[in-house]
Structure formats: C-alpha cells, structure tokens
C-alpha cells in the first residue's frame, strides 16, 4: 500500500501526512479489490466525490437542497 512504501510521498511527487497516506492506502486497496484504477487521480476523484456528496447531503452547498 502507499503508506507502507518508505518513499510513498515521493511516489506521487507530493508530501502527504501519515494519516492522509493511510486513507490513500485504504482507497487503493478497495479499488484494487474491485478491479479499478489505483492512480492518484482516481483516488483524488473518489475523495472529492465523497466529500462533495457529504456536503450536498448536509445542505452545505449554496443552491442545493
């Protein structure tokens, strides 16, 4: 997983804290199990989609709900 690799932050060319790397690893593992792409772009898209959906559900977005 991403967080298991000693150069994990470098593999993406960005610096992420340990907690974030653990989240990336969890998403990578899920995507691997479900035969989906494990690129950073795919993981970021998942995270943004989930966060957006949560904000929408909470009515936090202007013009929504």
mmCIF file of the N, C-alpha and C atoms, coordinates in Angstrom:
data_MODEL
# 
_entry.id   MODEL 
# 
loop_
_atom_site.group_PDB 
_atom_site.id 
_atom_site.type_symbol 
_atom_site.label_atom_id 
_atom_site.label_alt_id 
_atom_site.label_comp_id 
_atom_site.label_asym_id 
_atom_site.label_entity_id 
_atom_site.label_seq_id 
_atom_site.pdbx_PDB_ins_code 
_atom_site.Cartn_x 
_atom_site.Cartn_y 
_atom_site.Cartn_z 
_atom_site.occupancy 
_atom_site.B_iso_or_equiv 
_atom_site.pdbx_formal_charge 
_atom_site.auth_seq_id 
_atom_site.auth_comp_id 
_atom_site.auth_asym_id 
_atom_site.auth_atom_id 
_atom_site.pdbx_PDB_model_num 
ATOM 1   N N  . UNK A 1 1  ? 0.827   -1.180 0.000   1.00 0.00 ? 1  UNK A N  1 
ATOM 2   C CA . UNK A 1 1  ? 0.000   0.000  0.000   1.00 0.00 ? 1  UNK A CA 1 
ATOM 3   C C  . UNK A 1 1  ? 0.877   1.252  0.000   1.00 0.00 ? 1  UNK A C  1 
ATOM 4   N N  . UNK A 1 2  ? 0.262   2.357  -0.301  1.00 0.00 ? 2  UNK A N  1 
ATOM 5   C CA . UNK A 1 2  ? 1.020   3.600  -0.417  1.00 0.00 ? 2  UNK A CA 1 
ATOM 6   C C  . UNK A 1 2  ? 1.774   3.934  0.855   1.00 0.00 ? 2  UNK A C  1 
ATOM 7   N N  . UNK A 1 3  ? 1.129   3.800  1.998   1.00 0.00 ? 3  UNK A N  1 
ATOM 8   C CA . UNK A 1 3  ? 1.784   4.197  3.241   1.00 0.00 ? 3  UNK A CA 1 
ATOM 9   C C  . UNK A 1 3  ? 2.857   3.219  3.682   1.00 0.00 ? 3  UNK A C  1 
ATOM 10  N N  . UNK A 1 4  ? 2.860   1.998  3.154   1.00 0.00 ? 4  UNK A N  1 
ATOM 11  C CA . UNK A 1 4  ? 3.867   1.005  3.524   1.00 0.00 ? 4  UNK A CA 1 
ATOM 12  C C  . UNK A 1 4  ? 5.203   1.252  2.838   1.00 0.00 ? 4  UNK A C  1 
ATOM 13  N N  . UNK A 1 5  ? 5.194   1.952  1.748   1.00 0.00 ? 5  UNK A N  1 
ATOM 14  C CA . UNK A 1 5  ? 6.410   2.183  0.980   1.00 0.00 ? 5  UNK A CA 1 
ATOM 15  C C  . UNK A 1 5  ? 7.191   3.335  1.611   1.00 0.00 ? 5  UNK A C  1 
ATOM 16  N N  . UNK A 1 6  ? 8.503   3.163  1.861   1.00 0.00 ? 6  UNK A N  1 
ATOM 17  C CA . UNK A 1 6  ? 9.271   4.222  2.522   1.00 0.00 ? 6  UNK A CA 1 
ATOM 18  C C  . UNK A 1 6  ? 9.313   5.531  1.747   1.00 0.00 ? 6  UNK A C  1 
ATOM 19  N N  . UNK A 1 7  ? 9.173   5.476  0.440   1.00 0.00 ? 7  UNK A N  1 
ATOM 20  C CA . UNK A 1 7  ? 9.184   6.688  -0.374  1.00 0.00 ? 7  UNK A CA 1 
ATOM 21  C C  . UNK A 1 7  ? 7.786   7.065  -0.838  1.00 0.00 ? 7  UNK A C  1 
ATOM 22  N N  . UNK A 1 8  ? 6.777   6.633  -0.117  1.00 0.00 ? 8  UNK A N  1 
ATOM 23  C CA . UNK A 1 8  ? 5.393   6.832  -0.560  1.00 0.00 ? 8  UNK A CA 1 
ATOM 24  C C  . UNK A 1 8  ? 5.079   8.271  -0.945  1.00 0.00 ? 8  UNK A C  1 
ATOM 25  N N  . UNK A 1 9  ? 5.391   9.268  -0.116  1.00 0.00 ? 9  UNK A N  1 
ATOM 26  C CA . UNK A 1 9  ? 5.060   10.628 -0.542  1.00 0.00 ? 9  UNK A CA 1 
ATOM 27  C C  . UNK A 1 9  ? 5.757   11.007 -1.842  1.00 0.00 ? 9  UNK A C  1 
ATOM 28  N N  . UNK A 1 10 ? 6.973   10.504 -2.041  1.00 0.00 ? 10 UNK A N  1 
ATOM 29  C CA . UNK A 1 10 ? 7.719   10.834 -3.258  1.00 0.00 ? 10 UNK A CA 1 
ATOM 30  C C  . UNK A 1 10 ? 7.131   10.157 -4.488  1.00 0.00 ? 10 UNK A C  1 
ATOM 31  N N  . UNK A 1 11 ? 6.494   8.995  -4.316  1.00 0.00 ? 11 UNK A N  1 
ATOM 32  C CA . UNK A 1 11 ? 5.982   8.287  -5.485  1.00 0.00 ? 11 UNK A CA 1 
ATOM 33  C C  . UNK A 1 11 ? 4.905   9.095  -6.189  1.00 0.00 ? 11 UNK A C  1 
ATOM 34  N N  . UNK A 1 12 ? 4.216   9.959  -5.460  1.00 0.00 ? 12 UNK A N  1 
ATOM 35  C CA . UNK A 1 12 ? 3.200   10.816 -6.064  1.00 0.00 ? 12 UNK A CA 1 
ATOM 36  C C  . UNK A 1 12 ? 3.743   12.214 -6.357  1.00 0.00 ? 12 UNK A C  1 
ATOM 37  N N  . UNK A 1 13 ? 4.966   12.496 -5.922  1.00 0.00 ? 13 UNK A N  1 
ATOM 38  C CA . UNK A 1 13 ? 5.548   13.806 -6.152  1.00 0.00 ? 13 UNK A CA 1 
ATOM 39  C C  . UNK A 1 13 ? 4.973   14.886 -5.267  1.00 0.00 ? 13 UNK A C  1 
ATOM 40  N N  . UNK A 1 14 ? 4.303   14.492 -4.189  1.00 0.00 ? 14 UNK A N  1 
ATOM 41  C CA . UNK A 1 14 ? 3.729   15.447 -3.243  1.00 0.00 ? 14 UNK A CA 1 
ATOM 42  C C  . UNK A 1 14 ? 3.994   14.948 -1.829  1.00 0.00 ? 14 UNK A C  1 
ATOM 43  N N  . UNK A 1 15 ? 3.843   15.834 -0.870  1.00 0.00 ? 15 UNK A N  1 
ATOM 44  C CA . UNK A 1 15 ? 4.019   15.461 0.533   1.00 0.00 ? 15 UNK A CA 1 
ATOM 45  C C  . UNK A 1 15 ? 2.645   15.364 1.192   1.00 0.00 ? 15 UNK A C  1 
ATOM 46  N N  . UNK A 1 16 ? 2.368   14.216 1.775   1.00 0.00 ? 16 UNK A N  1 
ATOM 47  C CA . UNK A 1 16 ? 1.113   13.994 2.482   1.00 0.00 ? 16 UNK A CA 1 
ATOM 48  C C  . UNK A 1 16 ? 1.437   13.500 3.882   1.00 0.00 ? 16 UNK A C  1 
ATOM 49  N N  . UNK A 1 17 ? 0.632   13.908 4.882   1.00 0.00 ? 17 UNK A N  1 
ATOM 50  C CA . UNK A 1 17 ? 0.905   13.426 6.233   1.00 0.00 ? 17 UNK A CA 1 
ATOM 51  C C  . UNK A 1 17 ? 0.525   11.952 6.352   1.00 0.00 ? 17 UNK A C  1 
ATOM 52  N N  . UNK A 1 18 ? 0.967   11.326 7.415   1.00 0.00 ? 18 UNK A N  1 
ATOM 53  C CA . UNK A 1 18 ? 0.776   9.886  7.601   1.00 0.00 ? 18 UNK A CA 1 
ATOM 54  C C  . UNK A 1 18 ? -0.706  9.500  7.594   1.00 0.00 ? 18 UNK A C  1 
ATOM 55  N N  . UNK A 1 19 ? -1.552  10.291 8.255   1.00 0.00 ? 19 UNK A N  1 
ATOM 56  C CA . UNK A 1 19 ? -2.989  9.981  8.279   1.00 0.00 ? 19 UNK A CA 1 
ATOM 57  C C  . UNK A 1 19 ? -3.571  9.968  6.868   1.00 0.00 ? 19 UNK A C  1 
ATOM 58  N N  . UNK A 1 20 ? -3.185  10.939 6.065   1.00 0.00 ? 20 UNK A N  1 
ATOM 59  C CA . UNK A 1 20 ? -3.675  11.012 4.694   1.00 0.00 ? 20 UNK A CA 1 
ATOM 60  C C  . UNK A 1 20 ? -3.165  9.838  3.873   1.00 0.00 ? 20 UNK A C  1 
ATOM 61  N N  . UNK A 1 21 ? -1.910  9.458  4.067   1.00 0.00 ? 21 UNK A N  1 
ATOM 62  C CA . UNK A 1 21 ? -1.361  8.310  3.341   1.00 0.00 ? 21 UNK A CA 1 
ATOM 63  C C  . UNK A 1 21 ? -2.108  7.030  3.703   1.00 0.00 ? 21 UNK A C  1 
ATOM 64  N N  . UNK A 1 22 ? -2.534  6.906  4.958   1.00 0.00 ? 22 UNK A N  1 
ATOM 65  C CA . UNK A 1 22 ? -3.311  5.729  5.353   1.00 0.00 ? 22 UNK A CA 1 
ATOM 66  C C  . UNK A 1 22 ? -4.658  5.706  4.636   1.00 0.00 ? 22 UNK A C  1 
ATOM 67  N N  . UNK A 1 23 ? -5.284  6.874  4.500   1.00 0.00 ? 23 UNK A N  1 
ATOM 68  C CA . UNK A 1 23 ? -6.545  6.954  3.758   1.00 0.00 ? 23 UNK A CA 1 
ATOM 69  C C  . UNK A 1 23 ? -6.331  6.591  2.293   1.00 0.00 ? 23 UNK A C  1 
ATOM 70  N N  . UNK A 1 24 ? -5.254  7.093  1.701   1.00 0.00 ? 24 UNK A N  1 
ATOM 71  C CA . UNK A 1 24 ? -4.923  6.760  0.314   1.00 0.00 ? 24 UNK A CA 1 
ATOM 72  C C  . UNK A 1 24 ? -4.765  5.250  0.172   1.00 0.00 ? 24 UNK A C  1 
ATOM 73  N N  . UNK A 1 25 ? -4.084  4.631  1.126   1.00 0.00 ? 25 UNK A N  1 
ATOM 74  C CA . UNK A 1 25 ? -3.872  3.179  1.081   1.00 0.00 ? 25 UNK A CA 1 
ATOM 75  C C  . UNK A 1 25 ? -5.188  2.422  1.145   1.00 0.00 ? 25 UNK A C  1 
ATOM 76  N N  . UNK A 1 26 ? -6.099  2.867  1.994   1.00 0.00 ? 26 UNK A N  1 
ATOM 77  C CA . UNK A 1 26 ? -7.403  2.206  2.106   1.00 0.00 ? 26 UNK A CA 1 
ATOM 78  C C  . UNK A 1 26 ? -8.177  2.304  0.796   1.00 0.00 ? 26 UNK A C  1 
ATOM 79  N N  . UNK A 1 27 ? -8.166  3.482  0.190   1.00 0.00 ? 27 UNK A N  1 
ATOM 80  C CA . UNK A 1 27 ? -8.861  3.659  -1.089  1.00 0.00 ? 27 UNK A CA 1 
ATOM 81  C C  . UNK A 1 27 ? -8.188  2.818  -2.174  1.00 0.00 ? 27 UNK A C  1 
ATOM 82  N N  . UNK A 1 28 ? -6.843  2.792  -2.181  1.00 0.00 ? 28 UNK A N  1 
ATOM 83  C CA . UNK A 1 28 ? -6.125  1.959  -3.154  1.00 0.00 ? 28 UNK A CA 1 
ATOM 84  C C  . UNK A 1 28 ? -6.523  0.496  -3.003  1.00 0.00 ? 28 UNK A C  1 
ATOM 85  N N  . UNK A 1 29 ? -6.558  0.014  -1.775  1.00 0.00 ? 29 UNK A N  1 
ATOM 86  C CA . UNK A 1 29 ? -6.895  -1.396 -1.532  1.00 0.00 ? 29 UNK A CA 1 
ATOM 87  C C  . UNK A 1 29 ? -8.310  -1.696 -2.015  1.00 0.00 ? 29 UNK A C  1 
ATOM 88  N N  . UNK A 1 30 ? -9.270  -0.828 -1.717  1.00 0.00 ? 30 UNK A N  1 
ATOM 89  C CA . UNK A 1 30 ? -10.641 -1.028 -2.186  1.00 0.00 ? 30 UNK A CA 1 
ATOM 90  C C  . UNK A 1 30 ? -10.682 -1.062 -3.711  1.00 0.00 ? 30 UNK A C  1 
ATOM 91  N N  . UNK A 1 31 ? -10.002 -0.098 -4.343  1.00 0.00 ? 31 UNK A N  1 
ATOM 92  C CA . UNK A 1 31 ? -10.013 -0.035 -5.802  1.00 0.00 ? 31 UNK A CA 1 
ATOM 93  C C  . UNK A 1 31 ? -9.336  -1.259 -6.406  1.00 0.00 ? 31 UNK A C  1 
ATOM 94  N N  . UNK A 1 32 ? -8.282  -1.762 -5.756  1.00 0.00 ? 32 UNK A N  1 
ATOM 95  C CA . UNK A 1 32 ? -7.615  -2.983 -6.223  1.00 0.00 ? 32 UNK A CA 1 
ATOM 96  C C  . UNK A 1 32 ? -8.575  -4.171 -6.157  1.00 0.00 ? 32 UNK A C  1 
ATOM 97  N N  . UNK A 1 33 ? -9.273  -4.316 -5.020  1.00 0.00 ? 33 UNK A N  1 
ATOM 98  C CA . UNK A 1 33 ? -10.210 -5.439 -4.831  1.00 0.00 ? 33 UNK A CA 1 
ATOM 99  C C  . UNK A 1 33 ? -11.343 -5.403 -5.844  1.00 0.00 ? 33 UNK A C  1 
ATOM 100 N N  . UNK A 1 34 ? -11.720 -4.215 -6.278  1.00 0.00 ? 34 UNK A N  1 
ATOM 101 C CA . UNK A 1 34 ? -12.840 -4.076 -7.204  1.00 0.00 ? 34 UNK A CA 1 
ATOM 102 C C  . UNK A 1 34 ? -12.369 -3.839 -8.642  1.00 0.00 ? 34 UNK A C  1 
ATOM 103 N N  . UNK A 1 35 ? -11.100 -4.144 -8.903  1.00 0.00 ? 35 UNK A N  1 
ATOM 104 C CA . UNK A 1 35 ? -10.515 -4.037 -10.250 1.00 0.00 ? 35 UNK A CA 1 
ATOM 105 C C  . UNK A 1 35 ? -10.695 -2.658 -10.881 1.00 0.00 ? 35 UNK A C  1 
ATOM 106 N N  . UNK A 1 36 ? -10.432 -1.614 -10.096 1.00 0.00 ? 36 UNK A N  1 
ATOM 107 C CA . UNK A 1 36 ? -10.494 -0.243 -10.586 1.00 0.00 ? 36 UNK A CA 1 
ATOM 108 C C  . UNK A 1 36 ? -9.085  0.344  -10.596 1.00 0.00 ? 36 UNK A C  1 
ATOM 109 N N  . UNK A 1 37 ? -8.923  1.421  -11.311 1.00 0.00 ? 37 UNK A N  1 
ATOM 110 C CA . UNK A 1 37 ? -7.636  2.106  -11.384 1.00 0.00 ? 37 UNK A CA 1 
ATOM 111 C C  . UNK A 1 37 ? -7.192  2.568  -10.000 1.00 0.00 ? 37 UNK A C  1 
ATOM 112 N N  . UNK A 1 38 ? -5.891  2.456  -9.719  1.00 0.00 ? 38 UNK A N  1 
ATOM 113 C CA . UNK A 1 38 ? -5.358  2.895  -8.423  1.00 0.00 ? 38 UNK A CA 1 
ATOM 114 C C  . UNK A 1 38 ? -4.443  4.106  -8.579  1.00 0.00 ? 38 UNK A C  1 
ATOM 115 N N  . UNK A 1 39 ? -4.622  4.863  -9.646  1.00 0.00 ? 39 UNK A N  1 
ATOM 116 C CA . UNK A 1 39 ? -3.808  6.063  -9.840  1.00 0.00 ? 39 UNK A CA 1 
ATOM 117 C C  . UNK A 1 39 ? -4.196  7.122  -8.816  1.00 0.00 ? 39 UNK A C  1 
ATOM 118 N N  . UNK A 1 40 ? -3.284  8.045  -8.565  1.00 0.00 ? 40 UNK A N  1 
ATOM 119 C CA . UNK A 1 40 ? -3.583  9.130  -7.634  1.00 0.00 ? 40 UNK A CA 1 
ATOM 120 C C  . UNK A 1 40 ? -4.788  9.934  -8.117  1.00 0.00 ? 40 UNK A C  1 
ATOM 121 N N  . UNK A 1 41 ? -4.888  10.157 -9.421  1.00 0.00 ? 41 UNK A N  1 
ATOM 122 C CA . UNK A 1 41 ? -6.022  10.909 -9.963  1.00 0.00 ? 41 UNK A CA 1 
ATOM 123 C C  . UNK A 1 41 ? -7.342  10.227 -9.622  1.00 0.00 ? 41 UNK A C  1 
ATOM 124 N N  . UNK A 1 42 ? -7.405  8.907  -9.761  1.00 0.00 ? 42 UNK A N  1 
ATOM 125 C CA . UNK A 1 42 ? -8.634  8.170  -9.448  1.00 0.00 ? 42 UNK A CA 1 
ATOM 126 C C  . UNK A 1 42 ? -8.960  8.267  -7.963  1.00 0.00 ? 42 UNK A C  1 
ATOM 127 N N  . UNK A 1 43 ? -7.930  8.196  -7.124  1.00 0.00 ? 43 UNK A N  1 
ATOM 128 C CA . UNK A 1 43 ? -8.136  8.276  -5.676  1.00 0.00 ? 43 UNK A CA 1 
ATOM 129 C C  . UNK A 1 43 ? -8.624  9.665  -5.284  1.00 0.00 ? 43 UNK A C  1 
ATOM 130 N N  . UNK A 1 44 ? -8.026  10.704 -5.860  1.00 0.00 ? 44 UNK A N  1 
ATOM 131 C CA . UNK A 1 44 ? -8.447  12.077 -5.575  1.00 0.00 ? 44 UNK A CA 1 
ATOM 132 C C  . UNK A 1 44 ? -9.883  12.285 -6.042  1.00 0.00 ? 44 UNK A C  1 
ATOM 133 N N  . UNK A 1 45 ? -10.233 11.766 -7.213  1.00 0.00 ? 45 UNK A N  1 
ATOM 134 C CA . UNK A 1 45 ? -11.611 11.883 -7.701  1.00 0.00 ? 45 UNK A CA 1 
ATOM 135 C C  . UNK A 1 45 ? -12.587 11.229 -6.734  1.00 0.00 ? 45 UNK A C  1 
ATOM 136 N N  . UNK A 1 46 ? -12.246 10.040 -6.220  1.00 0.00 ? 46 UNK A N  1 
ATOM 137 C CA . UNK A 1 46 ? -13.100 9.374  -5.227  1.00 0.00 ? 46 UNK A CA 1 
ATOM 138 C C  . UNK A 1 46 ? -13.283 10.243 -3.993  1.00 0.00 ? 46 UNK A C  1 
ATOM 139 N N  . UNK A 1 47 ? -12.181 10.773 -3.484  1.00 0.00 ? 47 UNK A N  1 
ATOM 140 C CA . UNK A 1 47 ? -12.235 11.577 -2.263  1.00 0.00 ? 47 UNK A CA 1 
ATOM 141 C C  . UNK A 1 47 ? -13.069 12.839 -2.469  1.00 0.00 ? 47 UNK A C  1 
ATOM 142 N N  . UNK A 1 48 ? -12.876 13.508 -3.595  1.00 0.00 ? 48 UNK A N  1 
ATOM 143 C CA . UNK A 1 48 ? -13.645 14.724 -3.877  1.00 0.00 ? 48 UNK A CA 1 
ATOM 144 C C  . UNK A 1 48 ? -15.122 14.393 -4.033  1.00 0.00 ? 48 UNK A C  1 
ATOM 145 N N  . UNK A 1 49 ? -15.422 13.304 -4.750  1.00 0.00 ? 49 UNK A N  1 
ATOM 146 C CA . UNK A 1 49 ? -16.820 12.903 -4.950  1.00 0.00 ? 49 UNK A CA 1 
ATOM 147 C C  . UNK A 1 49 ? -17.494 12.617 -3.605  1.00 0.00 ? 49 UNK A C  1 
ATOM 148 N N  . UNK A 1 50 ? -16.811 11.886 -2.737  1.00 0.00 ? 50 UNK A N  1 
ATOM 149 C CA . UNK A 1 50 ? -17.372 11.557 -1.421  1.00 0.00 ? 50 UNK A CA 1 
ATOM 150 C C  . UNK A 1 50 ? -17.594 12.813 -0.586  1.00 0.00 ? 50 UNK A C  1 
ATOM 151 N N  . UNK A 1 51 ? -16.615 13.706 -0.592  1.00 0.00 ? 51 UNK A N  1 
ATOM 152 C CA . UNK A 1 51 ? -16.742 14.936 0.191   1.00 0.00 ? 51 UNK A CA 1 
ATOM 153 C C  . UNK A 1 51 ? -17.866 15.816 -0.366  1.00 0.00 ? 51 UNK A C  1 
ATOM 154 N N  . UNK A 1 52 ? -17.934 15.933 -1.671  1.00 0.00 ? 52 UNK A N  1 
ATOM 155 C CA . UNK A 1 52 ? -18.988 16.725 -2.298  1.00 0.00 ? 52 UNK A CA 1 
ATOM 156 C C  . UNK A 1 52 ? -20.363 16.161 -1.946  1.00 0.00 ? 52 UNK A C  1 
ATOM 157 N N  . UNK A 1 53 ? -20.511 14.844 -2.048  1.00 0.00 ? 53 UNK A N  1 
ATOM 158 C CA . UNK A 1 53 ? -21.793 14.210 -1.720  1.00 0.00 ? 53 UNK A CA 1 
ATOM 159 C C  . UNK A 1 53 ? -22.183 14.475 -0.277  1.00 0.00 ? 53 UNK A C  1 
ATOM 160 N N  . UNK A 1 54 ? -21.205 14.410 0.631   1.00 0.00 ? 54 UNK A N  1 
ATOM 161 C CA . UNK A 1 54 ? -21.487 14.686 2.038   1.00 0.00 ? 54 UNK A CA 1 
ATOM 162 C C  . UNK A 1 54 ? -21.941 16.127 2.228   1.00 0.00 ? 54 UNK A C  1 
ATOM 163 N N  . UNK A 1 55 ? -21.247 17.068 1.594   1.00 0.00 ? 55 UNK A N  1 
ATOM 164 C CA . UNK A 1 55 ? -21.639 18.474 1.694   1.00 0.00 ? 55 UNK A CA 1 
ATOM 165 C C  . UNK A 1 55 ? -23.040 18.693 1.125   1.00 0.00 ? 55 UNK A C  1 
ATOM 166 N N  . UNK A 1 56 ? -23.325 18.026 0.026   1.00 0.00 ? 56 UNK A N  1 
ATOM 167 C CA . UNK A 1 56 ? -24.647 18.137 -0.590  1.00 0.00 ? 56 UNK A CA 1 
ATOM 168 C C  . UNK A 1 56 ? -25.720 17.571 0.345   1.00 0.00 ? 56 UNK A C  1 
ATOM 169 N N  . UNK A 1 57 ? -25.453 16.403 0.933   1.00 0.00 ? 57 UNK A N  1 
ATOM 170 C CA . UNK A 1 57 ? -26.402 15.785 1.867   1.00 0.00 ? 57 UNK A CA 1 
ATOM 171 C C  . UNK A 1 57 ? -26.659 16.666 3.082   1.00 0.00 ? 57 UNK A C  1 
ATOM 172 N N  . UNK A 1 58 ? -25.639 17.387 3.524   1.00 0.00 ? 58 UNK A N  1 
ATOM 173 C CA . UNK A 1 58 ? -25.768 18.259 4.693   1.00 0.00 ? 58 UNK A CA 1 
ATOM 174 C C  . UNK A 1 58 ? -26.391 19.605 4.342   1.00 0.00 ? 58 UNK A C  1 
ATOM 175 N N  . UNK A 1 59 ? -26.619 19.860 3.060   1.00 0.00 ? 59 UNK A N  1 
ATOM 176 C CA . UNK A 1 59 ? -27.179 21.129 2.627   1.00 0.00 ? 59 UNK A CA 1 
ATOM 177 C C  . UNK A 1 59 ? -26.187 22.277 2.732   1.00 0.00 ? 59 UNK A C  1 
ATOM 178 N N  . UNK A 1 60 ? -24.902 21.953 2.730   1.00 0.00 ? 60 UNK A N  1 
ATOM 179 C CA . UNK A 1 60 ? -23.867 22.962 2.910   1.00 0.00 ? 60 UNK A CA 1 
ATOM 180 C C  . UNK A 1 60 ? -23.497 23.685 1.617   1.00 0.00 ? 60 UNK A C  1 
ATOM 181 N N  . UNK A 1 61 ? -23.977 23.195 0.484   1.00 0.00 ? 61 UNK A N  1 
ATOM 182 C CA . UNK A 1 61 ? -23.646 23.823 -0.792  1.00 0.00 ? 61 UNK A CA 1 
ATOM 183 C C  . UNK A 1 61 ? -24.743 24.804 -1.172  1.00 0.00 ? 61 UNK A C  1 
ATOM 184 N N  . UNK A 1 62 ? -24.346 26.002 -1.572  1.00 0.00 ? 62 UNK A N  1 
ATOM 185 C CA . UNK A 1 62 ? -25.321 27.016 -1.971  1.00 0.00 ? 62 UNK A CA 1 
ATOM 186 C C  . UNK A 1 62 ? -26.104 26.544 -3.185  1.00 0.00 ? 62 UNK A C  1 
ATOM 187 N N  . UNK A 1 63 ? -27.396 26.757 -3.156  1.00 0.00 ? 63 UNK A N  1 
ATOM 188 C CA . UNK A 1 63 ? -28.245 26.377 -4.268  1.00 0.00 ? 63 UNK A CA 1 
ATOM 189 C C  . UNK A 1 63 ? -28.618 24.906 -4.285  1.00 0.00 ? 63 UNK A C  1 
ATOM 190 N N  . UNK A 1 64 ? -28.220 24.171 -3.269  1.00 0.00 ? 64 UNK A N  1 
ATOM 191 C CA . UNK A 1 64 ? -28.534 22.742 -3.194  1.00 0.00 ? 64 UNK A CA 1 
ATOM 192 C C  . UNK A 1 64 ? -29.437 22.505 -1.989  1.00 0.00 ? 64 UNK A C  1 
ATOM 193 N N  . UNK A 1 65 ? -30.400 21.643 -2.170  1.00 0.00 ? 65 UNK A N  1 
ATOM 194 C CA . UNK A 1 65 ? -31.366 21.229 -1.137  1.00 0.00 ? 65 UNK A CA 1 
ATOM 195 C C  . UNK A 1 65 ? -32.048 22.391 -0.516  1.00 0.00 ? 65 UNK A C  1 
# 
